[in-house]
Amino acid sequence: QVQLVESGGGLVQAGGSLRLSCAASGSSIGIMSRGWYRQAPGKQRELVAALTGGGSTNYGDSVKGRFTISRDNAKNMVYLQMNSLKPEDTAVYYCQLTKWGTNYWGQGTQVTVSS
């Protein structure tokens, strides 16, 4: 069983930046991919950014060029640097991890961008 704990959410003005962090319990062995998803009120959960075990990245169209996903394997952490934030980025952000074929989710962290 893997536990994911997100941190770093909060309230920021449009144009500002935030950095989300996600700590995973256990070993990093067997991790196939890690990512960030978000869900705004009344909307479906959507991919924000993903990072494969081989280091390839994938971003949602709406965040390309503004957000960057990275990881620290030694600490079993993944990060999401969010720049040039917009009010439409307001959502609950979830950390996700796939290990040995099983998906795990964090509890979510709220990001609110004011105009």
N, C-alpha and C positions, 0 to 999 in steps of 0.2 A: 504494500500500500504506500502510495506517495502522497505527501501533503504539500500543498503549494500555498505560500503566503505572500500576498501582494502588499506593497507599500508605495507611498509617494504621491498618491492622488491628492486632490484639493481643489481650491478655487483660484483661478488665474484670469487675468484680463486677456482679451483678444490680442494676439501678437506675442504673447508671452510663451514661456517654456516650462515644461515639467519633465521629470525623469521618474518613470515607474520602475520598481524593482520587484523581482519575484524569486523567492527562495524556495528551493525544493528539498525535501527530506530525502535521505538515503543516498545511494551511490549514483553517479552519472552514467554508469555502465548500463547499456541497453536503451538509452534514450535515443529515439529515432528523430524526434522533432520537438521544437518548443515554439510557442507563439503567444500572441496577444490577440484577443478578440474584444469587441465592445458591443454593448446593447443600450440603445437609447429608448426612452419611454415610447411604447407603441410600435417599436420596430423590432425586426429580427436581429439576432446576434450576427455580427459580421466579422470577417477576418480583418485585422489591422496589419499584422506583420507576422511572418513565420520564418523560422530558421531551422534548416535540416541538420542532421548530424554531420553531414559533409560540409556544412558551412554555407550552403545556398540560401538566399533570402527571397522572400516573396512579400509584396506589400499590396494592401488594398489601393485601388486607384485614387481614392480621395486623400490619401496620406503620403503618396509618393513624393519624394523630395523634401518632405517636412519631418517625417518620423524615421528613426533608425533603431533597429533591433540589434542587440549584441548579447554576448554571453561571457561568463567566466566559468569555465569548466572546473577549475580547481575549487571554486566556492559553490558550485552547482547553482549558479544564479543566472538569470536572464534579465535584461534591461530593455526599456523602451524610452528612448530620448524623443521627446515631442517638442518641436519648435514651431513657431509661427501658428500658434493655436488659434482656432476659429470657434465661434459659438456652436457651430454644427459638430464639433468634436466632443461636445458634452455627452457623456454616457458613463455607464459602469464598465470598467475595463477589467477583463478576466485574463489571467495567466492560464495557459494550457500546455500540457506536456503529454507526449506519447512515449510510453516505455514498454518494451516487449509487447507492442501491439495494443496496449490498453491506454485509453485517454483519461487524463486527470485534469481537474479544474480547480482553480482557486476560488475564494469566496467573493472576489471582486473588490475593486476600489473605485470610488466615485471621482470623476473628473468633471469639473464645471468650469466652462469658459464664459466669462461675462463680456458683453459687447460694450 
